[in-house]
Amino acid sequence: MDLRREAVRLRNELRTTLQVAAKISWGGLRELTVLVDGRTVFSRRQAGRAPKPGEIARLVKSLG
């Protein structure tokens, strides 16, 4: 998985479908972290896996 491409895809998905500005970082050790309003929504390191399709959007919606 190309993490940079995945990060851009996730950012665009959140911006267009939920009108949410997310900060998405990627880097060494295949890390991918998604933050919304300063809160971590998803961390690949903590989850031990890549996000499933639609998972990030569901998590953001659950923030309220």
FENNORLIN-V222461 format. One record per run of one state. SS is the DSSP state (H for helix, E for strand, L for the rest). FROM is the first residue (numbers start at 1). TO is the last residue. If there is no record, write none. Layout:
ss->SS from->FROM to->TO
ss->SS from->FROM to->TO
//
This chain:
ss->L from->1 to->2
ss->H from->3 to->18
ss->L from->19 to->21
ss->E from->22 to->27
ss->H from->28 to->30
ss->E from->31 to->36
ss->L from->37 to->38
ss->E from->39 to->43
ss->H from->44 to->47
ss->L from->48 to->54
ss->H from->55 to->62
ss->L from->63 to->64
//
